[in-house]
Amino acid sequence: MNLYCQRHLFSTARISLALLAVVCLPRTSAQSGAGPGGTRSEIAKATRVETEVVTISRSAAVPSEIRRRPGKFFLILNSTSVAGPPTLAVDSPTIPAAQVNTVGRGLNLLLLQRLKKAAVLVDLPTGELHLKSQATGRVLLKITIQ
C-alpha cells in the first residue's frame, strides 16, 4: 500500500499545549499528482472526523480497547504517569509488518514521550493493532478496525 504522511499543528480548548498531528492515508492514483493532502478543492470538502481519547498510565490504558469501522479518526493519547509515559511499541497479529511500521511512525510516539500528549489523524488498515509497553510487553491498547 502506498502511504503518505503530512504533519499538522493544532491546539484544542481542553489541551492548552499545541500538538502535532500526523496524517497517514493511502495515496490514490488521483492524488498522485496533487501532492500530500490533495488539491485545495479536496481539502475544502473535508468531512466530520470523530475523535478517540485514550489516557495511558504505566500499566494500563483507558479505554483499553477501541473498535471502529474503517475510516479516518483522531487518536489523542494522554499520559497520566508521574514518572513519564511508558515507552510504547506498535504491534499487530493481523496487519503486515510493513504497514505496522508505517502506522508506528505515523503515531509519533516520541511526541508522547516528550510532551505526555500526542494527537494523530489516522486511517488505519483493517485488522487489529496493539500499543504495547516495551518494558513489560503488555498490551495497553487494542484497536480493532472491522
LINSULZI-V905853 format. One record per residue. N is the residue number from 0. SS is DSSP state (h for helix, s for strand, l for the rest). PHI is phi in whole degrees, -180 to 180 (999 if undefined). NEAR is the number of other C-alpha atoms within 10 Angstrom. Layout:
n={N N}
ss={SS SS}
phi={PHI PHI}
near={NEAR NEAR}
This chain:
n={0 1 2 3 4 5 6 7 8 9 10 11 12 13 14 15 16 17 18 19 20 21 22 23 24 25 26 27 28 29 30 31 32 33 34 35 36 37 38 39 40 41 42 43 44 45 46 47 48 49 50 51 52 53 54 55 56 57 58 59 60 61 62 63 64 65 66 67 68 69 70 71 72 73 74 75 76 77 78 79 80 81 82 83 84 85 86 87 88 89 90 91 92 93 94 95 96 97 98 99 100 101 102 103 104 105 106 107 108 109 110 111 112 113 114 115 116 117 118 119 120 121 122 123 124 125 126 127 128 129 130 131 132 133 134 135 136 137 138 139 140 141 142 143 144 145}
ss={l l s s s s s s s s l l l l l l l l s s s s s s s s l l h h h l l l l l l l l h h h h h l l l l l s s s s s s s l l l l s s l l s s s s l l l l s s s s s s s l l l l l l l l s s s s l l l l l h h h h h h h h h h h l h h h h h h h l s s s s s s l l l l s s s s s s s l l l l l s s s s s s s l}
phi={999 -87 -116 -131 -122 -139 -100 -131 -102 -150 -137 -123 -66 -80 -111 -73 -87 -70 -114 -103 -103 -115 -101 -123 -132 -64 -88 -92 -64 -69 -89 -53 -90 -87 85 -58 93 82 -81 -61 -67 -67 -67 -65 -90 -59 -106 -66 -120 -79 -128 -116 -107 -124 -100 -116 -114 -66 -118 -158 -132 -125 -72 -89 -144 -126 -118 -142 -83 -58 140 -73 -158 -85 -113 -109 -111 -120 -101 -108 -71 -66 -80 99 -67 -69 -77 -107 -129 -104 -146 -155 -83 -122 -102 -57 -56 -62 -70 -63 -62 -65 -63 -60 -66 -68 -71 51 -67 -66 -63 -63 -62 -80 -106 67 -146 -150 -133 -139 -90 -122 -135 -80 -70 -63 141 -118 -123 -118 -102 -114 -75 -69 -68 -109 79 -77 -76 -92 -139 -116 -111 -115 -108 -129}
near={10 9 14 16 18 13 14 12 10 11 13 9 6 6 10 8 12 14 20 18 25 22 24 24 23 14 17 12 9 10 14 10 10 12 11 17 16 16 13 9 8 11 10 9 8 8 8 8 10 11 14 13 14 18 17 22 19 19 13 16 20 15 14 16 15 16 11 14 10 14 14 19 18 18 18 19 22 21 21 15 14 9 9 15 21 22 16 22 16 20 20 16 11 12 15 12 12 10 16 20 14 15 23 17 15 21 24 16 23 14 16 22 16 11 15 19 23 23 28 23 24 20 17 24 21 16 15 18 25 21 22 21 21 13 11 11 11 14 21 20 22 19 18 18 17 11}
